[in-house]
Amino acid sequence: MNIIRSFKKWRRYRFTINELSKLSSHELYDLGICRSEIPLVARKACSR
């Protein structure tokens, strides 16, 4: 069960990174995110 849960978290992490990376710097700024913060935001999204 842990393997499946870990895999799902990893997929959610990668999806979040990919989607945020597609945004322009201006769009990220509107969201209050710097490009360098994308991995941190993705990790937080997966910890829920």
Buried (B, 14 or more C-beta within 10 A) or exposed (E): EEEEEEEEBEEBBEEBBEEBEEBEEEEBEEEEBEEEBBEEBBEEBBEE
